[in-house]
């Protein structure tokens, strides 16, 4: 076998033996949520780890799926080696970044670069559906510096946020025919691109696959992705394995894994988290 062919074969192989796809998918399960307080918060969240650091080769730290209880949240704190994004799926919450607070309504997120303080608070009388995504600049390393400020009773709130936000509004999606060689027309938008982040976190994409349409099979040499199902039911095919997926599932796609997705009927909606092996190596 010549060297060129050997390299092609090596790039096509997985980096290590993997568990079956069905075992690698994270499932949102409120019965597994554990109550806790975070970074000096005044009230509780209830969370599970939907995707741990060990699930990926790239420097993902975690994806937590939570409910913020009334009066709960995440206290004001810094990460100096991590980037983080709080995402609210329904209701609204008070987001604070660098000491400035705004009320944001779901589905919305606020990415926070390394070295910038951030917090979130639920002032309502109902739980808020929430996700926390953390990507480190150093694989496996986590840091935090707490300000011991729960951000209660913030008097001054900016009507227009002074920080970056991500809005997953379906009205912003645009039709894309033959997406990655798939069937029919999907609705797609890159909600955040790599310029937003300092780490290897490269993008957040919003994808809606209607009945009869699909994302065609594709793979990435330098990129890993998490397809989080916002709504709907469908099928995920990753590295030759096909499994059903449902609202609240998080599907990891690792380096060089061919992957495709289709709806089982009705709209299948994703938030896609993309993280690269090296900053800017987006293929």
N, C-alpha and C positions, 0 to 999 in steps of 0.2 A: 504494500500500500504506500503510495507516495505521500509526502508531507502535507500537501494541500488537502488531499482527501482525508488524511488523519485528523487534521484540524477541524474540518467540517463535521466529521463523526463526533469528535470530542465536544464541540459546541452544541451538538444535538442531544447529547446525553445529559441526564440530570446530574447535579453536583454530588448527591448522596442518595441512598435508599430512602424512600419516603413512605409514610403511612398512606393508606388509601384515601382518596379525595374526600370521601364522606366523613372520615375521621378528622380531617384537617379543617373543615368548614366550621367557623364559629357560629353558634346559634343564640340569638337573643332569647333568654329564658328568665323572666322576672323571678321565678321560684329559686333561682340561684344567686339573686342579688344579695349582697351583704351590706348592711348599714355601716357607715363610718363618717368621720368628719375629716376634711381635707384642708391642709395648709392654714389652719386657724379659723376655719369657718365657724359660724355661730350655730348652724343647724346641719342636719344630716343629708347625705346622699345615700342611695342604695345602688350598688354597682356589681358588675361582673367583668372579668377580663375576657373580651370577645376575641382578641387576637394578641398573643404574647410575643415578646421579642424573639423567642426561639422558633416561631413559625416562619420566619423570613431570613434570607441571607443578608439583605440590606439592613441599614441601621434603624429599623422600626423599634421603638421602645415598648409601646403598647397601644391597643385600641380598647378603651373602656366603654361599655354601654351601661347607662345609668338612668335613674330618675333622681331629679333634685327635689327633695321634699320642701313643702312650704317653709320659708325661713331658712332654707339650707343653701348650700353652694360650695364654691371653692374660694378660700381666702386669698388675699392679695399676696403674690409671691413672684419670685424670679426663677428662671432657668438660664444658666450661662453656657451650658453645653447642649441644650435641647431646644427644639421648637415645638410648639404646641398649638392645637386649635380646639376650642370649645364649639360644639355644634348643638343647637336647639332644634328639635324636630317639630314640636308643637308648642302652643302657648307662647310666652315671651319671658325674657329674663333680662336682668341688668348686667351688661358686660362692662368691665373696666379694663382698660389697657393704659399703662403709664399714668395712672391716677385720674383718667378722664372716663366718665361713665355715660353710657347710652342704653336705652331700652331697645332691644331688638326682638322681632317676631319671627318665629320659625316658618319654613326651614332656613336657617341662617347659621353662619359660623364666623369666627373672627380669628384669623391666623396671627400668632405672636412669634416674632423673631427672637432669637437668643438675646438675652440681656435686657428684655423689656418686661416690666411687671404686668401682671394680669390677674383677673378674678372674675367670678360670676356669682350672681345671687338671684334667688327666686323669691320675690316679695309677695307672690300671690298665695291664695289659699288652696291651690291644687298642685299636685306633682307635675314637673316638666320633664318631658322625655329628652335625654341628653346623651351626647357622646364626647369623649375626650380622646384625641389622637396626639401621640407624642413621638417625634422622630429625633434621634440623637445625632450629634456630630461625631460621636465615638461609639461604635457598636457595643452595646451592653452597658454603657455608662449613663447614669442618671444623677442629676444634681437638682437641688432646690434651695432657695433662700427665702424664708418666710418673713413677711412684714407684720404678722400678727394683727391683721386688719381684715375683719369679716365684711367690710363694705356695707354696713347697715345704715339705713336712714341717710343715704346720700342725697343732699339737698339739691346740688347742681348737676343736672343731667343735660347733656348736649342733644338737641333734636337731631342734628346731623353728626354721626360719629366722627371723631378725629383720628380714627384708626381704620385699618383695612378690614373689610367684611366680605363674606361670600354668601350670595343669595342663590338658593336652588329653587328659583321660580320657574315653573314649566313654561311660562309665557316667554322666557328668554331663550328657550331651546330653538334650534334651527333644523329643518329637514336635511337629512343626509342619506342619499341613495347608495345602496351597495356598500354599506359600512364595513371596511376590512374584507370586502368581497362577499358580504352576507346578502341575505334575501331582503327585498323590499326596501322601505324607507324608514329609518329610525329618526329620532329627534336627539340632537347632540349639542353640547356646549362645553368648552373648557372654562370652568368657573374660576380657577386660579392657575397661573403658569409658574414656571421655575423662577422667574424674577422676583416673585413674592418671598421666596425662601432663601436662607443662607446655607442650610444643610443640603443633603442629597434629596430631600423632599422636592419633587419636581412638579406635581400638579394635583388638582382636584378636577375631575370631569363629571359631568351630569349627562346621563344617557337614559333615554326612554325607548324601549323596544315594544312596539305594538304587536298585537296578534298577527301572525303570518310573516313577521319580519325577524331578522336575526343579525347578530354581529358575527361576521365570518371568522374563520380560524386564522389566528396570527400569533406571533411570538416575538419576544424581545431579548436581545443578547445582554443588555446592560440595565434592564428595568424590571422591577417586580411591582405587582399591583394587588390591591384588595378591592374586590367588587362587593360593595355593601348594598343589599337589596332594600331600597326605601319603600317600595310597594310592589305587589304582584307576586306571581308565581311563574316559574320557568324551569329551564334545564341549563346546567353548566357542563361543558365538556372541557376538561383540562387534562392534557397529556394522555388522551385516549380514554379517559374515564368519564362517564356521563352520570350525573346525579341530579335529582330534583332540588330546586332551591325555592325559598319562600321569604316573605317579608321578615327582615331582621337578621338574615343570614349574611355572613362575611366570608367570601370565597377568596383564598389566597392563590395567587398565580406567581410562580417562581421563575427564575431565569430560564429562558429557552423552552418554557412549557407552552406548546400550542394550546390555544384556548378559544372557545366560542360560546355564545349564549343565545338562547331563544326563549320567547314567551310560550307559556302553556295555554294562553288564551287571556285576552285583556292586556293591559299595559304592564310591562315589566320595567321598573325604574331603578336605576343605580346611582350611587355616589361612588366614584372610582378614585382611590388613593394611589398615586404613582410615586415610587421611590427608586432612585438609581443607585448603582454601585459606585459611581463617581459623579461629582457635581458637573452638570452639563452634558453628561453622556446619555442623552435622550435619543433612543432609536425608535 
